[in-house]
Amino acid sequence: MSTRSIIHQELSCPRWDPTSNNVERKKSMTTAAKIAVIGLGAMGYGMAKSCLRAGHEVWGADISPDPVERFRADGGQPGDIQDVAETLDIVVVSVLNADQTSAVLFGPDGVACSMKKGSVVIACATVAPDFAREMASRCNERGLHYLDAPISGGAAKSAKGQLSIMAAGSDEAFEVASPALDAMAEIVFRLGDVGAGSAMKAVNQLLAGVHIAAMAEAMTFGMTQGVSPEKFLEVIPQCAGTSWMLENRGPHIAAGDYTPLSQVNIWPKDLGIVLDIARDAKFSAPLTAAALQQFLAAAGMGLGGEDDAAVAKVYARNASLNLPGEE
């Protein structure tokens, strides 16, 4: 089984109420499980390693053979997922979008068709709530559980097993999925029925995308007034105008380093999903639309594979500014 590698964005979630019954803290585990992680990108690889570190039997799959070979060298199980699908307890799908999720589960080599009844799919891609409900229905028809479980935290937290997971599904799905959830997450938000996880992720992505674009606009605006990126980052994180995205992405611009920890190309998809949902709800989202246009402009400039902080180059070009690292 193979699918596309993805570098996923680093995001932050709201803090949680430790007294709430809808939040699960990370728990110790005693039972080993057979787990497959499909999609060994920056997020998926860390998730697979976290499951391995927790003592589970873990298979990894990706469209690229390199991360699969590296994961096996790190202790992952040999063999193709299709050969062991009927023995798996949990399949974690960490891919780019709805099309890839559908193909992984129900395509010509879809793993869902071979999984044993009572096992669970943990689907982590950013998708529309209706799509999540469709996948859950198709899994349920085959006797499989389904967790609508978008993730947040970035590659570093993924590698440490400290993700935040916005999960929705039945109590039975959570129970079967718990070995993987415990291994991968520091916080699991239990949000209700399938679709609620994807809805919450859309809210998060709206804020994250707008915050990145706003940070880039503010930093380049400051440059027109003689405020250097370095001085911006010295002052604004200590002021009310700061955000997690500003503090995380701003240093990339100041360093002139656009190594893609999270690609520009992710945002046309994610903000497009937000706008699709908003349209269906007859909800106006003008800030989202404005941010989307800036990411589309960045992609049109050939920056799609760069870190999403490269959206600042759109503003810099329009204002005839030279960002750090540029002549």
C-alpha positions as CSV (number, residue, x, y, z in Angstrom):
1,M,0.0,0.0,0.0
2,S,1.4,3.4,-0.9
3,T,0.4,7.0,-0.7
4,R,1.9,10.4,-1.1
5,S,4.3,11.9,1.4
6,I,3.4,15.2,2.9
7,I,5.0,17.9,4.9
8,H,2.3,19.2,7.1
9,Q,1.9,22.5,8.9
10,E,2.8,23.2,12.5
11,L,-0.3,24.4,14.3
12,S,-1.4,25.3,17.8
13,C,-4.7,24.5,19.5
14,P,-6.5,26.2,22.3
15,R,-5.5,25.3,25.8
16,W,-7.8,22.8,27.5
17,D,-9.8,22.5,30.6
18,P,-8.2,19.7,32.6
19,T,-11.6,19.0,34.4
20,S,-13.5,18.5,31.1
21,N,-14.7,15.0,30.3
22,N,-14.2,15.8,26.6
23,V,-10.4,16.0,26.9
24,E,-8.1,13.0,27.3
25,R,-4.6,13.4,28.6
26,K,-1.9,11.0,27.5
27,K,-2.1,7.7,29.3
28,S,0.3,4.9,29.9
29,M,-0.3,1.8,27.8
30,T,0.0,-1.9,28.6
31,T,-1.4,-3.6,25.5
32,A,0.6,-3.9,22.3
33,A,-1.3,-3.4,19.0
34,K,-0.7,-4.0,15.3
35,I,-0.7,-0.6,13.7
36,A,-0.1,0.7,10.1
37,V,0.7,4.3,9.4
38,I,0.1,5.3,5.8
39,G,1.9,8.5,4.7
40,L,5.4,8.8,6.2
41,G,5.8,12.5,5.6
42,A,7.0,15.0,8.3
43,M,4.0,14.2,10.4
44,G,3.3,10.6,9.6
45,Y,6.9,9.5,10.2
46,G,6.9,11.0,13.7
47,M,3.6,9.3,14.4
48,A,4.8,6.0,13.2
49,K,8.0,6.3,15.3
50,S,5.9,7.3,18.3
51,C,3.8,4.1,18.0
52,L,7.0,2.1,17.6
53,R,8.6,3.6,20.6
54,A,5.4,2.7,22.6
55,G,6.1,-1.0,22.0
56,H,3.6,-1.7,19.1
57,E,4.2,-3.6,15.9
58,V,4.1,-0.9,13.3
59,W,4.1,-1.0,9.5
60,G,4.8,2.1,7.4
61,A,3.7,2.9,3.8
62,D,4.4,5.8,1.5
63,I,4.5,6.5,-2.2
64,S,8.2,7.1,-1.8
65,P,10.3,4.1,-0.9
66,D,12.9,6.1,1.0
67,P,10.9,6.8,4.2
68,V,9.6,3.2,4.2
69,E,13.1,1.8,4.1
70,R,14.3,4.3,6.7
71,F,11.3,3.4,9.0
72,R,12.1,-0.3,8.6
73,A,15.7,0.4,9.5
74,D,14.4,2.2,12.6
75,G,12.5,-0.9,13.7
76,G,9.4,-0.9,11.6
77,Q,7.9,-4.2,10.4
78,P,8.9,-5.5,7.0
79,G,6.4,-6.4,4.3
80,D,3.6,-4.7,2.5
81,I,0.6,-3.5,4.4
82,Q,-1.8,-5.4,2.1
83,D,-0.2,-8.6,3.2
84,V,-1.0,-8.0,6.9
85,A,-4.1,-5.8,6.6
86,E,-6.4,-8.5,8.0
87,T,-4.3,-8.7,11.2
88,L,-4.1,-4.9,11.9
89,D,-5.9,-3.4,14.8
90,I,-5.4,0.2,13.7
91,V,-4.7,2.0,10.5
92,V,-3.5,5.7,10.7
93,V,-4.0,7.6,7.5
94,S,-1.7,10.7,7.4
95,V,-2.0,11.9,3.9
96,L,-2.6,15.3,2.1
97,N,-6.2,15.5,1.3
98,A,-9.6,13.9,0.8
99,D,-8.8,12.3,-2.6
100,Q,-5.7,10.5,-1.1
101,T,-7.7,9.4,2.0
102,S,-10.4,7.9,-0.2
103,A,-7.8,6.2,-2.4
104,V,-5.9,4.8,0.5
105,L,-9.0,3.3,2.1
106,F,-11.2,2.4,-0.9
107,G,-9.1,2.6,-4.1
108,P,-8.0,-0.4,-6.1
109,D,-5.6,-1.4,-3.4
110,G,-7.7,0.1,-0.6
111,V,-6.7,-1.2,2.8
112,A,-10.3,-0.9,4.3
113,C,-11.4,-3.8,2.1
114,S,-9.0,-6.1,3.8
115,M,-9.2,-4.9,7.4
116,K,-10.8,-7.2,10.0
117,K,-14.1,-6.3,11.5
118,G,-13.8,-4.3,14.7
119,S,-10.5,-2.6,13.7
120,V,-10.3,1.2,13.4
121,V,-9.2,3.8,10.9
122,I,-7.7,7.0,12.3
123,A,-8.0,9.6,9.5
124,C,-5.8,12.7,10.0
125,A,-6.0,14.7,6.8
126,T,-7.7,18.1,6.7
127,V,-11.0,17.4,4.9
128,A,-14.5,18.7,4.9
129,P,-16.9,17.3,7.6
130,D,-19.2,15.8,5.0
131,F,-16.3,13.8,3.5
132,A,-15.4,12.5,7.0
133,R,-19.0,11.4,7.5
134,E,-18.9,9.7,4.1
135,M,-15.7,7.8,4.9
136,A,-17.1,6.8,8.3
137,S,-20.3,5.4,6.7
138,R,-18.3,3.4,4.2
139,C,-16.1,2.0,6.9
140,N,-19.0,1.2,9.2
141,E,-20.6,-0.8,6.3
142,R,-17.5,-3.0,6.4
143,G,-17.7,-3.4,10.2
144,L,-14.8,-0.9,10.8
145,H,-14.6,1.9,13.3
146,Y,-13.6,5.4,12.1
147,L,-12.1,8.3,13.9
148,D,-12.3,11.7,12.3
149,A,-9.0,12.8,13.8
150,P,-7.2,15.9,12.3
151,I,-3.8,16.6,14.0
152,S,-2.0,19.7,15.2
153,G,1.5,20.3,16.6
154,G,4.0,20.1,13.8
155,A,6.8,17.7,13.0
156,A,8.7,18.3,16.2
157,K,5.8,17.4,18.4
158,S,4.9,14.5,16.2
159,A,8.3,13.0,16.7
160,K,7.9,13.3,20.5
161,G,4.4,11.8,20.6
162,Q,3.0,15.1,21.7
163,L,0.4,16.0,19.1
164,S,-2.9,17.6,19.7
165,I,-5.6,15.5,18.1
166,M,-9.1,16.9,17.3
167,A,-11.0,13.6,17.3
168,A,-14.6,12.6,16.7
169,G,-16.3,9.3,16.6
170,S,-18.0,6.6,18.7
171,D,-16.8,5.5,22.1
172,E,-16.0,2.1,20.6
173,A,-13.8,3.8,18.0
174,F,-11.9,5.7,20.7
175,E,-11.4,2.5,22.7
176,V,-10.0,0.5,19.8
177,A,-7.8,3.5,18.7
178,S,-6.5,4.3,22.2
179,P,-3.1,2.5,21.8
180,A,-2.2,4.7,18.8
181,L,-3.8,7.8,20.3
182,D,-1.9,7.4,23.6
183,A,1.4,6.9,21.6
184,M,1.0,9.8,19.3
185,A,-0.8,12.5,21.3
186,E,-0.3,14.6,24.4
187,I,-3.9,15.8,24.2
188,V,-6.9,14.2,22.5
189,F,-10.0,16.4,22.2
190,R,-13.1,14.3,22.1
191,L,-15.5,16.4,20.1
192,G,-18.6,14.2,19.5
193,D,-19.8,12.6,16.3
194,V,-17.7,12.1,13.1
195,G,-17.4,15.5,11.3
196,A,-16.9,17.5,14.4
197,G,-13.1,16.9,14.3
198,S,-12.9,18.1,10.7
199,A,-15.1,21.1,11.6
200,M,-12.7,22.1,14.4
201,K,-9.7,21.6,12.2
202,A,-11.3,24.0,9.7
203,V,-11.7,26.6,12.4
204,N,-8.0,26.1,13.4
205,Q,-6.9,26.4,9.7
206,L,-8.8,29.6,9.2
207,L,-7.0,31.2,12.0
208,A,-3.6,29.7,11.2
209,G,-3.7,30.7,7.5
210,V,-5.0,34.2,8.3
211,H,-2.3,34.6,11.0
212,I,0.5,33.6,8.7
213,A,-0.6,36.1,6.0
214,A,-1.2,38.8,8.6
215,M,2.3,38.3,10.1
216,A,3.8,38.6,6.6
217,E,1.8,41.7,5.9
218,A,2.8,43.3,9.2
219,M,6.5,42.4,8.9
220,T,6.8,43.8,5.4
221,F,4.7,46.9,6.3
222,G,7.1,47.5,9.1
223,M,10.0,47.3,6.7
224,T,8.5,50.2,4.7
225,Q,8.7,52.2,7.9
226,G,12.3,51.3,8.7
227,V,11.4,48.5,11.2
228,S,13.7,45.6,10.4
229,P,12.5,42.0,10.7
230,E,14.9,41.5,13.6
231,K,13.5,44.5,15.5
232,F,9.9,43.4,14.6
233,L,10.6,40.0,16.3
234,E,12.2,41.6,19.3
235,V,9.2,43.8,20.0
236,I,6.0,42.3,18.7
237,P,6.1,38.9,20.4
238,Q,6.1,41.0,23.7
239,C,3.0,42.9,22.6
240,A,-0.7,42.3,22.1
241,G,-0.3,41.9,18.4
242,T,1.6,38.6,18.6
243,S,0.3,35.1,17.7
244,W,1.7,31.6,17.7
245,M,2.2,31.7,14.0
246,L,4.0,35.1,14.1
247,E,6.4,33.7,16.7
248,N,6.9,30.5,14.8
249,R,7.1,31.7,11.2
250,G,8.5,35.2,11.6
251,P,12.0,33.9,12.4
252,H,12.0,32.0,9.0
253,I,11.7,35.3,7.2
254,A,14.2,37.1,9.4
255,A,16.7,34.3,8.7
256,G,15.9,34.1,5.0
257,D,15.3,30.4,5.4
258,Y,12.3,29.0,3.6
259,T,13.1,25.3,4.1
260,P,9.6,23.8,3.8
261,L,8.5,22.8,7.3
262,S,5.1,23.7,6.0
263,Q,4.6,24.4,2.4
264,V,2.8,27.4,0.7
265,N,1.0,24.7,-1.4
266,I,-0.9,23.4,1.7
267,W,-2.9,26.6,2.2
268,P,-4.8,26.9,-1.1
269,K,-6.2,23.4,-0.2
270,D,-6.9,24.1,3.5
271,L,-8.3,27.6,3.1
272,G,-10.2,26.4,0.1
273,I,-11.9,23.8,2.3
274,V,-12.7,26.5,4.8
275,L,-14.4,28.6,2.1
276,D,-16.3,25.6,0.7
277,I,-17.7,24.9,4.2
278,A,-18.5,28.6,4.7
279,R,-20.3,28.8,1.3
280,D,-22.4,25.8,2.2
281,A,-23.2,27.4,5.5
282,K,-24.0,30.8,3.7
283,F,-21.3,32.3,5.9
284,S,-19.1,35.2,4.7
285,A,-15.4,34.7,5.4
286,P,-13.6,37.7,3.9
287,L,-10.4,37.4,5.9
288,T,-10.0,33.8,4.8
289,A,-10.6,34.8,1.2
290,A,-8.0,37.5,1.4
291,A,-5.4,35.2,2.9
292,L,-6.1,32.6,0.3
293,Q,-5.4,35.1,-2.5
294,Q,-2.0,35.8,-1.0
295,F,-1.0,32.1,-0.9
296,L,-2.3,31.6,-4.4
297,A,-0.1,34.6,-5.5
298,A,2.9,33.0,-3.8
299,A,2.2,29.7,-5.5
300,G,1.9,31.6,-8.8
301,M,5.3,33.1,-8.2
302,G,6.7,29.5,-8.1
303,L,7.0,29.5,-4.3
304,G,4.6,26.6,-3.7
305,G,7.2,24.2,-2.4
306,E,8.8,26.7,0.0
307,D,7.9,27.2,3.6
308,D,4.6,29.0,4.0
309,A,6.4,32.0,5.5
310,A,7.4,32.7,1.9
311,V,4.0,34.4,1.4
312,A,6.0,37.4,2.7
313,K,7.7,37.5,-0.7
314,V,4.4,38.5,-2.3
315,Y,4.2,41.6,-0.2
316,A,7.9,42.3,-0.6
317,R,7.6,42.1,-4.4
318,N,4.6,44.4,-4.5
319,A,6.4,46.9,-2.3
320,S,9.9,46.5,-4.1
321,L,11.4,45.3,-0.8
322,N,14.4,43.0,-0.4
323,L,13.8,40.5,2.4
324,P,16.7,39.1,4.4
325,G,18.8,36.8,2.2
326,E,17.8,38.6,-0.9
327,E,20.1,41.0,-2.8
